Amino acid sequence: MSNRFRFTLFLFLICLAASLHAWGRREAAKPEAPEEGRASVQMENRNSVHEEEAVQVSGRVRLVGSSVFPELVISNYEMQWHITKEEEYKLIDLQHRTVTVEGLESRISLFLANGMPAGERRTLREITVIAIE
């Protein structure tokens, strides 16, 4: 065997070994037997937007995300609410301060790629600042 062939074979084996993690085991979820009418209801609820409701929220104003896609949120110990881009100007100067606001909350159910629930994303709009601490 020539050295060139050995070197090419060696590079091929290294690339193959580096890609083996992508072939790893995947835990398969046991498929449930769908009840009559259940499958259609389940698909309708995926990534569904819940009705908006008026809420009063208290928490710290923070800027999260990357420098390319920053998002303003109000967070407390239980959860966080994302602020719409149109409403950010009301809270941008209050970063790192605790505020109490009123607004309309919308919730979106989130799911992972394998169908498992991943929580909810809560968004506030039409914000009115009530108190600043």
C-alpha positions in Angstrom: 0.0 0.0 0.0 1.2 3.4 -0.8 1.6 6.1 1.8 -1.0 8.3 0.0 -3.6 5.5 0.2 -2.9 4.9 3.9 -3.2 8.6 4.7 -6.5 8.9 2.8 -7.8 5.8 4.6 -6.7 7.3 8.0 -8.5 10.6 7.3 -11.6 8.7 6.2 -11.6 6.7 9.5 -11.2 9.8 11.6 -14.1 11.5 9.8 -16.2 8.4 10.3 -15.3 8.2 14.0 -16.1 11.9 14.4 -19.6 11.4 12.9 -20.5 8.3 15.0 -22.1 10.5 17.8 -24.8 11.4 15.3 -25.7 7.8 14.9 -26.3 7.4 18.7 -29.2 5.7 20.3 -32.5 7.5 20.4 -35.0 6.7 23.1 -38.1 5.9 21.3 -41.3 7.0 23.0 -43.8 4.2 23.2 -46.7 5.0 20.9 -50.0 5.3 22.6 -53.1 3.8 21.1 -55.1 6.9 20.0 -58.6 7.1 21.4 -61.4 8.0 19.0 -61.1 11.7 18.2 -58.0 12.2 20.5 -55.4 12.5 17.7 -57.1 15.5 16.1 -57.4 17.3 19.4 -53.8 16.7 20.2 -52.6 18.1 16.9 -54.8 21.2 17.3 -53.2 21.9 20.7 -49.6 21.9 19.5 -48.1 25.3 19.5 -51.5 26.8 20.2 -51.9 30.4 21.4 -54.1 30.7 24.4 -56.5 33.6 24.8 -55.2 36.9 26.0 -56.0 38.0 29.6 -55.3 41.1 31.6 -52.7 40.5 34.2 -50.6 42.4 36.8 -47.0 41.3 36.8 -44.2 42.2 39.2 -40.5 41.3 38.6 -37.1 42.5 37.5 -36.6 44.0 34.0 -33.8 42.2 32.2 -32.3 42.0 28.7 -31.7 38.4 27.6 -30.6 36.6 24.5 -27.6 37.3 22.2 -26.3 40.7 21.2 -27.8 40.0 17.7 -31.3 39.2 19.0 -31.8 40.8 22.5 -35.2 40.5 24.2 -36.5 42.4 27.1 -38.2 40.3 29.8 -39.7 40.8 33.2 -38.8 37.9 35.4 -39.5 36.8 39.0 -38.8 33.5 40.8 -41.6 31.7 39.2 -41.5 32.6 35.5 -40.7 35.3 32.9 -42.7 37.4 30.5 -41.3 38.5 27.2 -42.1 42.1 26.2 -43.1 42.8 22.6 -40.8 45.0 20.5 -43.4 47.7 20.2 -43.6 48.0 24.0 -39.8 47.8 24.8 -39.4 51.6 24.9 -41.5 51.8 28.0 -39.2 49.6 30.0 -35.7 49.8 28.4 -34.5 52.5 30.8 -35.7 50.4 33.8 -33.3 47.5 33.3 -32.2 45.8 36.6 -35.0 47.4 38.5 -38.1 45.7 39.9 -41.4 47.0 38.4 -45.0 46.2 38.6 -46.9 46.4 35.3 -50.3 45.7 33.9 -50.9 44.4 30.4 -52.3 41.7 28.2 -50.7 38.3 28.5 -50.7 35.8 25.7 -49.3 32.3 26.2 -47.9 29.9 23.5 -47.4 26.2 24.4 -44.0 25.0 23.3 -43.0 21.5 22.3 -39.6 19.8 21.7 -38.9 18.1 18.4 -39.9 14.7 19.8 -43.3 16.0 20.9 -42.6 16.4 24.6 -44.0 19.6 26.1 -41.4 22.3 26.9 -43.5 24.8 28.8 -45.1 28.0 27.8 -43.8 31.3 26.4 -45.6 34.2 28.0 -45.7 37.6 26.2 -46.9 40.9 27.5 -48.3 43.8 25.3 -50.2 47.0 26.0 -48.1 47.6 29.1 -48.8 50.2 31.8 -46.2 50.7 34.4 -47.8 50.9 37.9 -44.8 50.9 40.3 -41.0 51.1 40.2 -38.9 49.9 43.1 
